[in-house]
């Protein structure tokens, strides 16, 4: 091994790391003491940041208070968190608990008075949970921040990963889970033939369900993902003349790889000169997708976008090298609608900002927030743990205005008469212009 660390004797390195760890811990303790947020052990006695936090229910709410101050996107001087807690406690209990000052200590004292009115442990637990939930609901943007139980957090992570535990695509084909590709093909052909003669709406819906199940389970790559983790595809490929059309159903951990595979598989198709990225009805997903995706076009360690957090702009950079197969696509269009949101919106805005693509459709939803989860250590319910889902940052569109509440404005607005005539102002490929005229106002091609 050529690394410097490989040449350092193990014991010496361990000692250096131990000293560094102790130094970090010492600095952390000093910082917590300075803030007044600490727990000190002295024999069996525990001293909390405020006396009221000896009550675990007060401590639970105050831990949420601290996490919001540390992680919520808005600068501290733009909102009064203590007042929001006070109003939320009044909303939950129906009582009035005057807040002496807008400070942490006064907030803990206010909560202790509110909890003292609870007549049981269950009532305290309910009050603690609901107060935090109401606080989070009232943070801007309203309704975006949440208190999640362990089960709700698991469901959220499955959704982000494009995993549907209730789904069983094999059932659609009348097969047992894990059936072979040959069995999938045979079952699909048999059921499709049986439905082919019917023109009823039910038959049409059933044929669409069958086609989707066959598409997922009839390919080794997508079948493997589904069989091992119930991950369904997020990118669907079609060839429209000389245009590669890719429908991005959502952004999941496999989306980048699916995109690269689709582009690579199209490399043997002659004459392709343009691309459509269909982001309509895409609810977004993991933010790091864009840093990887954009890198395929412009290279590694290039400026990608900014995140706005508590008054600061945090630069994000690309993390992938250029994908040479993309060089043939001189014209790229992104399709949007009013349900394009989150990472899909930021991807659209960034590609537009860098003039890598032009946008066709209508203004996007305007859901331009980045959420992260922050676990709460204080236990108030032995049956579950709780986590805060907080808006950590805002994303910016191509004119540096927040995407949140504004959306991304298309270059060609398909809601306006004569929009087809504007396409040649932005695109050179005759195939792309025709494909956009045909597909931009129709449902996405799955």
C-alpha positions, 0 to 999 in steps of 0.5 A: 500500500502506498498511502501515508497511513499504511506506513504509520505503525498501528499503535502510534496511529491508534494513540494519535487517534485516541488523543484526537478523540479525547480533544474533540470530546473535551471541546464538545463538552466545553461547547455544551457547557457554554450553551447550558445544554448538558447533562452532568453525572455526579454519583446518582444525581443528574443535572439537566440544562434546566430543572424542568427537564428532569421530567422526560416529557419536558425533556422530549419537547426541549430536545425537539426545540434544540434540534429545530434551532440547530437544523431548521433552514430559517435563520434564528432571528426570522422566527420565534421558536419559544412563542411557537411552542407556547401557542402549540401547547395552548392549542393542544391543551386548550389552556393558557401558559404565559411565556415569560420570555422567548428563551430556552429556559422560559420555554422549559418552564412554560412546558412544565406548567402545561404538563402539570395539568396532565392527569396521567402518564398517557396524557403527558405522552400524548401532550408531548407528542402533539405539542411537537407535532403542532410546532412542526406543522406551523414551521414554514413551509407549513405542513412540511416538517413532521414528527415520525414514529419508527414505523413512519420513518421506515415507511418514508425510507422505503418510499424514498428507495422506491420500495413498496412492501405491499406490491406483488407484481408476480400476482398480476401474472398469476405466478409465485414469487421468484418465477423465472424470466421464461415463466414470466414471458409465458404467463404474460403472453397467455394473459395478454392473448386472453385480454386482447379481444376485449375493449372494456376499460377494465381490460385496458387497465388490466393490460397496462398492469400486465405490461408493467409487471412483464417489463419489470420481471422480464429483464434480468436487471430489474427483476433482480432488484425487485426480487431482492429488495422489491425495488421497482424501476424509476426510468422507462426508455423509448425511441421516438425517431432519432430521439431517446425518450426517458421517463423519470417516474421518481428519483430513487437510489437506482435512478442514476444507474437506470439512466446510465444503462438506458443511455448505454443500451441506446448507444447501438441505435444509429442516428440518435441526436436528441433526448427527452427527460420526462420529469412530469409527476415526479415527486423527487427523492434523494438530493445527491442524485443531482450531483451524480447526474450532472457530473455525467454531463459536465464532469467531476468536482464542478459547481452544481447548485447552492443550498440555502441554510440559516442565511448561508449559501452552501455550494454543492459540487458534482461527484461523477466523471463525464459519461461519453455516451451523452455527447451525441445528444446535442438537443435535450428537452425536459418535460414538466408539469404542476406535479414536478417537485423536489429533486426533479424541480432542482434537476430541471432548474440546474439543467436549465441554468447551465443551458444543458437543456430547455424546459417544455411544459408548465411551471413546476409545483414549487416544492423546493425544500430539502428534508433530513431526519433527526432522531430524538434520544429521549424516550417517552414511549417504550414501544417506539422511537421518534424522529424529526423530519425537518426542512434543512435547506431551500433550493434555488432555481435558475434565476437564484430565486427559491424554488419553494413557492415559485416553481421552475418556469418553462422555456416553452409553456404548453398551456399557451396557444401556439406553443408548438411554433416556439419549439424551433426557437430552442431546438434544432433536431427535427425529431425532437421537435416532432416528438415534443409536439406529439408527447408534451401534452399527453401522459408520460410514456411508461 
